[in-house]
Amino acid sequence: EHPNLRSLSLQNCHSLQLHQLSKLPIGLLELDISGSGKNIVPDACFYLPRSLVSLKINRWEHFGDLELTSLPHNLHTLEIEGWQLSAAGLKTLSDMPLTTLNLARITCCDLKEGLSYLPRSLKKLMLSQNALSALYLTSLQE
């Protein structure tokens, strides 16, 4: 056990298993498990430490709305590039104190509506590699 560990990066660890997520340090503040979800079944976010304020879980293409509801609620940074989401799923983020959000390359059939639900606390939003028109960007002004 490492009680002082606050940040952990496990990017592209393709052998990461569900049971290993439950063994992460309790006081962890930052976690990057981008590209490591190949063997993790959806709904596994339940096992993430509730202390997290920064979570990078990019390229977990088989994750979506349901998993958003089980993320820690005190996140300031969330990166979920490549997820399959809906406007309803994005609405679950509205109560989080997010300042940074990565929604690059997501699959979302009602993205324009979803953008209107994002938290007002956002300072940085990444929407790269999404099919956007100027019409979508107007929802960011509201």
C-alpha positions as CSV (number, residue, x, y, z in Angstrom):
1,E,0.0,0.0,0.0
2,H,1.2,3.5,-0.9
3,P,-0.9,5.9,1.2
4,N,0.8,9.0,-0.3
5,L,0.2,8.0,-4.0
6,R,-2.1,10.7,-5.5
7,S,-1.7,10.2,-9.3
8,L,-1.5,6.9,-11.3
9,S,-1.1,6.3,-15.1
10,L,-2.0,2.9,-16.5
11,Q,-2.4,3.9,-20.2
12,N,-2.6,1.1,-22.7
13,C,-2.3,-1.7,-20.1
14,H,-4.4,-4.1,-22.2
15,S,-4.2,-6.8,-19.5
16,L,-6.0,-4.7,-16.9
17,Q,-8.8,-6.7,-15.2
18,L,-11.9,-5.7,-13.4
19,H,-10.8,-7.0,-10.0
20,Q,-7.6,-4.8,-10.2
21,L,-9.7,-1.6,-10.3
22,S,-11.1,-2.4,-6.9
23,K,-7.5,-2.5,-5.5
24,L,-6.5,1.1,-6.5
25,P,-5.4,3.3,-3.6
26,I,-8.3,4.8,-1.7
27,G,-6.9,8.4,-1.6
28,L,-6.0,8.5,-5.4
29,L,-6.9,11.9,-6.9
30,E,-5.8,11.4,-10.6
31,L,-6.1,8.2,-12.7
32,D,-5.4,7.7,-16.4
33,I,-6.5,4.3,-17.7
34,S,-6.9,5.4,-21.3
35,G,-6.7,2.6,-23.8
36,S,-6.7,-0.1,-21.0
37,G,-10.4,-1.1,-21.1
38,K,-10.2,-4.0,-23.6
39,N,-10.9,-6.6,-20.9
40,I,-13.1,-4.5,-18.7
41,V,-16.8,-5.1,-18.8
42,P,-19.2,-2.1,-18.9
43,D,-20.4,-0.9,-15.4
44,A,-16.9,-1.4,-14.0
45,C,-16.6,2.3,-13.1
46,F,-18.4,1.5,-9.9
47,Y,-15.0,0.2,-8.6
48,L,-13.1,3.5,-9.1
49,P,-12.0,5.4,-6.0
50,R,-14.5,8.0,-5.0
51,S,-11.7,10.4,-4.1
52,L,-10.8,10.9,-7.8
53,V,-10.9,14.5,-9.2
54,S,-9.3,13.7,-12.5
55,L,-10.2,10.7,-14.6
56,K,-8.9,9.9,-18.1
57,I,-10.6,6.9,-19.5
58,N,-10.3,7.5,-23.2
59,R,-10.7,4.9,-26.0
60,W,-13.1,2.6,-24.0
61,E,-15.5,2.4,-27.0
62,H,-17.7,-0.2,-25.4
63,F,-18.6,2.2,-22.5
64,G,-21.5,4.6,-22.6
65,D,-24.4,6.3,-20.7
66,L,-24.8,3.7,-18.0
67,E,-21.1,3.9,-17.0
68,L,-21.3,7.7,-16.7
69,T,-23.8,7.4,-13.9
70,S,-21.4,5.4,-11.8
71,L,-18.4,7.7,-12.1
72,P,-17.2,9.6,-9.0
73,H,-19.2,12.8,-8.7
74,N,-16.5,15.2,-7.6
75,L,-14.5,15.1,-10.9
76,H,-12.9,18.3,-12.2
77,T,-11.3,16.6,-15.2
78,L,-13.0,13.9,-17.3
79,E,-11.7,12.5,-20.5
80,I,-14.0,9.9,-22.3
81,E,-12.8,10.1,-25.9
82,G,-14.5,7.5,-28.1
83,W,-17.4,6.6,-25.8
84,Q,-20.9,5.8,-27.1
85,L,-23.2,8.5,-25.5
86,S,-26.5,10.2,-25.8
87,A,-27.8,13.6,-24.7
88,A,-29.4,11.9,-21.7
89,G,-26.0,10.5,-20.8
90,L,-24.3,13.9,-21.1
91,K,-27.0,15.4,-18.9
92,T,-25.7,13.2,-16.0
93,L,-22.5,15.3,-16.1
94,S,-24.3,18.5,-15.5
95,D,-24.0,18.2,-11.7
96,M,-20.3,17.5,-11.7
97,P,-17.8,20.4,-10.9
98,L,-16.1,19.7,-14.3
99,T,-13.6,22.3,-15.6
100,T,-12.1,20.1,-18.3
101,L,-14.0,17.6,-20.5
102,N,-12.8,15.6,-23.5
103,L,-15.6,14.4,-25.7
104,A,-13.4,13.8,-28.8
105,R,-14.4,11.1,-31.2
106,I,-17.6,10.2,-29.3
107,T,-20.6,8.5,-30.9
108,C,-23.7,10.6,-30.0
109,C,-26.8,10.8,-32.2
110,D,-28.1,13.9,-30.4
111,L,-24.9,15.7,-29.7
112,K,-26.3,19.2,-30.2
113,E,-28.8,18.7,-27.4
114,G,-26.2,17.0,-25.2
115,L,-23.9,20.0,-25.4
116,S,-26.6,22.2,-23.9
117,Y,-26.5,20.1,-20.7
118,L,-22.8,20.4,-20.0
119,P,-21.8,21.9,-16.7
120,R,-21.5,25.7,-16.6
121,S,-18.2,25.3,-14.7
122,L,-16.4,24.0,-17.9
123,K,-13.3,26.0,-18.9
124,K,-11.9,23.5,-21.5
125,L,-13.9,21.3,-23.8
126,M,-12.4,19.0,-26.4
127,L,-14.7,18.0,-29.3
128,S,-12.1,17.0,-31.9
129,Q,-13.0,14.4,-34.5
130,N,-16.8,14.8,-34.1
131,A,-19.1,15.7,-37.0
132,L,-20.0,19.2,-35.9
133,S,-21.6,22.1,-37.7
134,A,-21.9,25.8,-36.7
135,L,-25.4,24.9,-35.4
136,Y,-23.9,22.7,-32.7
137,L,-21.6,25.4,-31.5
138,T,-24.6,27.7,-30.8
139,S,-25.7,25.4,-28.0
140,L,-22.4,26.3,-26.2
141,Q,-23.5,29.9,-26.0
142,E,-26.7,29.2,-24.1
